Amino acid sequence: NDDLRRGKPTNHKMFGEETAILAGDALLSFSFEHVAAATKNVSPDRVVRAIAELGSAVGAAGLVAGQIVDIESEGKQVTLEDLEYIHINKTSKLLEAAVVCGAIIGGADDESTERVRKYARCIGLL
Amino acid sequence: MVFSLVISPSPALFLPRKLPNLRRSKPPLSIHSSASSSSSSSSISMSVSGNSKSTQFDLKTYWMTLISEINQKLDQAIPIQYPEEIYEAMRYSVLAKRTKRAPPVMCIAACELFGGNRLAAFPTACALEMVHAASLIHDDLPCMDDAPSRRGQPSNHAVYGVDKAILAGDALFPLGFRHIVSNTPSDLVPEPRLLRVIAEIARAVGSTGMAAGQFLDLEGGLNSVEFVQEKKYGEMGECSAVCGGLLAGAEDDEIQRLRRYGRAVGVLYKVIDDVLEAKSMSKEDEENEKKKAKSYVSLYGVEKAVEVAEELRTKAKKELDGFEKYGESVQPLYNFVDYAADRGFSVLELN
């Protein structure tokens, strides 16, 4: 229920709740469409892997998971474990996906991809 | 929406008609060719069935078999894990009992039309259900259509609260995309085609597709009901048919044909839903309906809506005429049109 985001009034404050939800849905879908349709000069199997990575990061095993636990924790005593979980999923996973997708698209082998994933996790928590 | 519950059996007398794939292989059906000695109207249907039985496609069995497989795969695709409540909310809507699974069935039928393997289509078929469920969860929210129930059960937000309902929808969209790329065998569908499927679904649910339709529906005003109907209901039908074709490696002109077919069937389904609902409403309900979202029926009346439905039926079948060379495998898609218009049977029995 925030009024501000990035220094500006939040989307739903400007456009209403229903438009904000639809805008979020549209952006979410568009991100996948954009990767699938606009990526040039990259072998399709790498684009597919990037989509899988993105899909994992923003869903129920990523962003959404962090958000749910965050909501559930409101007004309650939170363990360090929960706090880490929230942070990893709400923030770190998307960062991880960004780095890993970059590596995949860039042609990194599996070992290198996992290495940058670990890097990203440390940065995310940091 | 497309998969609402209204089912009403239509009269059993089917007028004889030629199925497209019969033109080359069989002479036209003739009422007089029957050897049956029974009289009057029953002889019409009997003499027809004598010729058409061999090509009479059992859509119901085809459909129900697929429903069962799809349900199983969806159950496996969304296992409960921590945090459990979000998975429960996702499963609640996706695995609702009273669903017809029309988008996945259309996708699979379109894939098989071109000789595609249904194993290639199942992950996409499941993904279509996931994103469909996601958009319905959001559509039902209090700030949107404010629907108390969906598919014969309380809406997601009524059970889990608005927060979790929004997040369940948010989780189902990316899960759909991920499910496709992680589960479609690459030996059956090369990656470039898979990417086209992803782009197609994303387009259909996004700012030029269903989200647009919902936005315009909520906005009200001068937006034509036709445009809104196409965006809200035609998109899913179009997307499902097109994805099936893409998975099977159909040619571009065939994809465009599937696109027009799917769109027509999607809108036809909704128009008939509205007609059936209008016919079963009391005067009091009618007054309430008028205040709700626009439909063909509320704007033009039942008679005109039925006319529109017949036009859509003809249009959808005309598109399928272009698939004559595929012979019998056009049957499911063909019969689907008549099901959408006539609702000759219920697919919800087993659920």
Interface residues (C-beta under 8 A of the other chain):
Chain A: G16 E17 E18 T19 I21 L22 G24 D25 A26 L28 S29 F30 F32 E33 V35 A36 A37 S43 P44 D45 V47 V48 R49 I51 A52 L54 G55 S56 V58 G59 A60 A61 L63 V64 A65 Q67 I68 V69 I71 E72
Chain B: Q81 Y82 P83 E85 I86 Y87 M90 A134 S135 H138 L141 C143 M144 D163 K164 I166 L167 G169 D170 A171 L172 F173 P174 L175 F177 R178 H179 V181 S182 S186 P190 E191 P192 L194 L195 R196 I198 A199 I201 A202 R203 V205 G206 S207 A211 A212 Q214 F215 L218
